[in-house]
């Protein structure tokens, strides 16, 4: 079949991650347009993809203002608060859309996006990249094969390495509820998604606890300055010291968030005035830095999801206990492991995870793009999810936030009914 043409909206980390698929697989996808407000990011993207002048736009509004469809699809990587308005218009104009998660940080807007996709008959697929990785597909195969017996309990941990927590949720784009959304939604909606995908049933009841515990002014080192570039006396002993993390010549994340110019001097200058040079104890952040969610599934299986922002390694770890065996798993950039301990025999079995490619999220970044292409071409795979299916993971995140704030147990059937009403 012919390659699908697409327009990338947002040339940040996620837009480039998905756009790279076209560079490696031009017979499957061609990037024919870009909409990006930052001139440096836009120009860099244009050079990599050889975008024609009439397909270069400064923002999503100018892309859509003519009312004409300029490609078959759009990959929407705008910031979270722009997802709703931009995607609603894209669907209305007739685009099939691959939308970065979360769908939108406003609960009712998620429902309206699903309704818009269904009313227009367009494909709206959410970038729940975990379910498109060899690791999670292997874990799902093990669970659904019956090798564990009936699953009784699951413990799933989303472990952010400490500097990722500080970068994204203390200093960066996702630090404030008002401008992004609840952290459990922005970071963990695809953790909810992959758990539902594997267990194949809904949550009956849910409770949650968490808070902004550490990144507060009262925990700043004595004499700490408001910026790491102001001669802070705690610089040598602080693991969050910004110049050590960002002022490098590296071309990659998270340094590129400070400046796309891979220059130590350029980034050091940017730290003196930008977000990422601020002391982590003196930012304007208000989202949590740790949270737990306890869930009871319809069949009585219990699931604990832990989001932790003080990790020594960026990874997800998990334990699945069944009536026949216990599964231990680790999903990490340093390597993946799925280990099955059989109760009766004591045998320990390794489930091999076969690498598919080197894209981000353990192969999930390219996996979701290929799934989107296959769906458009009428060949959906067994990992594909509709927007309505993706909605459920978002509802769990919003319910968890309501539980956390009100210290209540949420009946999910009542929560869904309240939303419909």
N, C-alpha and C positions, 0 to 999 in steps of 0.2 A: 504494500500500500504506500501511497505518497506520504511524505513527511507532513506532520501537522505544523501549521504556522501559528506563532504565539507572540503576544506582546507582554513584556515584563513591566510591571508597574512597581517601582521601588528597587533601586539598584544597590541596596545594602547587602548585608551578609546573606540573607535568605534569597534575595533576587539573584545574586551571583551564584549561589549554590545550585539553584534550579536551572539557571541559564547555562551553567557549565555542562549540563546534560546534552544540550544541543551541540556544543563544541565537540564532544566526544561521540555523539550519535546523530550526526547531521541527516542521516537517512530516516530518522524517526521524528525529529523536531527541528524546526528552523525558528530562531528568534528574529522577527522582522521589525520590531518596534520597541522603544523604551520610553517610559515616562518617569522622570526623576528630578526633583527640585534642586538637588545639590549639583552644581556644575562640575566639580571634580569627579564625583562618582559617575555622573552621566557621561562625561567625555571618556572616562576610562572604559565604561561599558560599551560605548559606541565603537571604540577602537577594537575591542575584543570580538565584537559580533558584526562589525561592518554594516551598521544600520544606515539605511538610506536617509537623506536629509528630511524628506517629508514624513518620516515615521519617528521623528524625535520630538518629544513633548516634555515640557517643564513640570507638569503635574498631571494627575489623573483627570482633573476637570478639563484641561485643554485637549486631552486625548478624546474625551467623550462628547465635547460640546457640539461637534458638527452633527451628531446623531447618526453618523454612518458607521457601519461595522468595518473595521480596517484589517481584521484577521479573524480566524476561526475561534481563537481562544485567547484568554488573558490569564496570566499568573499574577495574582494580586498580593504583593508583599508590602503594602502600605502599613503604616503604624496602626495599632489595634483600634484606636478610636476613629480611624478613617475607613475601616472595613465595611461598616454598614452602608453608609451613603454611597460609597464608590461601587460596591458589589450590587446593590439594588439597581443602580443605573446600568451597570454592565449586563446584568441579566435581562433588563428591560430592552436593551438594544440588540439582544440576540447572541451575546457571547456565551460560550461555555467557560466556566471559571474554576481555576484551581486557587483556593484561598488559603493563605497562611493562617495557622491557628494562633489564638482562639478566633472563633467566628466574629464575635464582637463582645466587649466587656459589659454590655447592657442586656439584661436577661430577656426582655421582651423583643429586642431587636434580633436575637437569635431565632426566635420563632418566626418573625416576619421574613427573615432571609430564606428560611426553609419554605415558607408559603410562596414567596416570590419565585423560587426555583421551580416549584411544582406547578405554579400557575402559568409560567412562561414555557415550561417543558424543557428548560435548559439544565445542563449538568452543572452542579455545584459540588465540588469535592473539596474536603478540608484536609489540610496537610498534617494529618495524624501519622507522622512518618514511622512510628515504631512498628506498626502492624505490617509495614512493607520491608522489614529487615529479615535476613536469614535467621538471626537469633530468635526473634519473637515468633516467627513462623515455625521454627523447630520446636520451641517450647509449647506452642499451641498444639502441634502434632502429637507431642508426648502426652499432654493432658487429655486430649480428645481420643487418643488411642486406648485409654483405659489403663495404661501402665501404672498410674498412681492409685487406681481404684476410684472410689468416690472422693472428691476433694472435700475436705472438712474445714481447713483454714488456710489462709494465704497471708503472708506478710510481704509487702512490697515497699522498698525504700528508694526514693529519689534523692540521691546524695549529690548535692552541689559542692564542688570544690570551693573553698572559702573565697578565692578571688573572683569566681564567677558570680557568687552571691553579691559581693561588693560591687562588681562591675555593673551588673544588670539591674539589681533590685535595691541598691543603696545609692549609688552614684548615677545610674543610667536611666534608660528609657522606661523601665518598668518599676520605678521606685515609688510612684504615687498612685493611689487608687483613682484619683480624679482624672489623671491623664493616661492611665493604662487600664488597670482593673485589679481584682483580687489576685494575689500571687498564686493561690491554689488553682485558679483558672488559667492564668497566663503560662505557668510553668507545668502544670500537671494535668491539663485536660486530656492530653494524649496518654497519660498513665491510666486515667479512668477509662479511656477508650479501649486500650489494649486489654485491660482486665475484663471488661464486658465482652470483648471479642473472643477471648479465650474461654470464659465461663459460660457464655451464651445464655445468660439470664439477667434479669433486672435486679436492682437493689430494692429491698423492701423498707429498710430503716437505716438511718445514718446519723452519726454524731461527730463533732469535730472540736478540737482544741488547738490553740496556737496564739502567738503574739509577736510583736516586735520587742524582743527581749534584750538584744545586745547592742545594736547600732543606735545608741542614744547618747546624748551629750554627757550624761553622768558617768559613762564608762570610758570617756576619753582619757588617754594617759595625761598625767600631770604636765601642764604647760603646753599641751598640744595646740598647734596653730590651726587656723581655719582651712589652710591649704598646705599640702605637702611641700609645695615649692617655697614656703615662707620660712625655711630654716627650722623646722619642727625638731625639738630636742628628743623626741621619741622615734625619730626616723629609723635608726639602726635596729631598734627592737620591735618595730611594727610590721607585721606581715602584710598590711594593706598599703604600705607606703607607695605612692603613685609613680614616682619617677623610676623606681626599680621595675615596676610592672609594665609601664607604657613607653618610657623614653628609650626606645630601641630602634634599630634600623630594620627590624623584621617586617615582612609583608604578610600580615595575617591577623587573625583575631587573638586578643582584643585590641591590639595596637591600632588597627585600622579604624576603630571607633573614634579614636582621638584625632587622627589624620590619615588620609589615604596616601599621603606622601611618606614613603618609608625612610624617614630621616629622624634620627634621635633629636637633633636640634629643633626641627619643626614641631615635633611632638612635645618636647620640653616647653617650648613657647606656648603651645596650646594648653598645656596643663595649668599655666599661670592664670588663665581666665575661664577655662571650660569646666564642664561638670566633673570630668574624671580626675581633676587635680584636687578636688575637695577632700578634706578629712572625712572618713566614713562615719565618724561620731558627730559630725556637724553638718550633715546634709538635711534636705527637706523631705526625706523618705518617710512613708507611713505604712508600707505594706509589711506583712509579717516576715520574720526571718526563720521560722520553723512552724510546722503544723502537722497534726495527725488527723486522719479521718478513719473512723471505724464504721464498717458497713456490714449489714446482715442481708444476704441474698434471699431470693424467694424460697429457695430450698433449705435455708438454715445455714449454709456455708457462711463463715465469717471472714472478712477481709480487712486488713489494716494497711492503710497507705500512709507512709511517713515521708514528709518533705523536710530535708535538713540542709541548712545553709552553712554548716561548719565542717564540711568533709575534707579529708586529706586527698581524696581522689574523686574525679568526676565519674560517677558510675551509678548504675541501678543494681541493687542486690535484692534477692527474693528467696522465699522459702514457701513451697507448696506442700502441705501435708495431706496425704490421702490415706485411704484405708489399706492400701497395699504397699505404698512407697512414699518416700519424701524426696522432693526435688529441691536442690540448691542451685541458684543461678547467679551469674554476674555478667552484666552488660557494660562494657567499658572500652574506651579507646585503647587501653593497654592490652585488651584481649577479652574474649568471651568464654564462658564456661557454663555448661548445663550438666549437673551431676545427679544421678538418680540412685538413692539408697533403698534397696528392696528389703522390706521388713522381714519376710519369712526366711530368706536365704542369707541375708547380710551382704549380698553382692552389691558392689558399687559400680554403676554403669555410667560411662561418659557418652552423652549424646553429641555427636559431632556437629559443629556449626560451620558450614561451608561458606567461605567468603564469596560474595558475588561481585563487588567492586569496592573502590576505596572512597566512595562518596560519604558525606557526613551522616551522623546518626547510624553508624554501622551498616551503611548501604541503603538506608531508608530514604535519603534525599533523592537519589536516582530512582529508587523503587516507586515512590509516589508519583513521579513524573511519568514513568513508563505505564503505571496503572491508569493514570489520567488519559494518556494517549490511547491505551487499549480500550478504555470505556467509550471514548469518543468514536472509535472505529468499530464499536459493536462487539468487542471481545473482552468483556469485564473478567477480571481474575477473582479468585476466592478471597482476596484481601480487601477488595473494593468496598467502600462504604458510601451510602447516600448521605446527603445533608441531614435528612431526618434521623438517620442512625447516629450521626455525629452529634446531633442535638442532645442526645441522652447524656453523653459525657460532660457536656457543658452544664446541663441541669444538675448533675451531681456536684460539680464545683460550686455552683451558686447555692445549692442546698447546704454544702459544707460551710460556706461563708456565713450563711444565715445561722446555722447551728453554732458556729464559733462565736459570733457576736452576741447571740441570745442565750447561749449555754442550754440548748434544748436538743431533744432527739427529734429528727425529722422523719415523718411518715411520707415516703416518696410518692405513694399513690395520691395522698392528699396534696402534696406539693405540686404534682403534675396537674391535678384537677383544678387547683387554685390558679395555676398559670393559664390553663385553657379558659377558665372563667374570666 
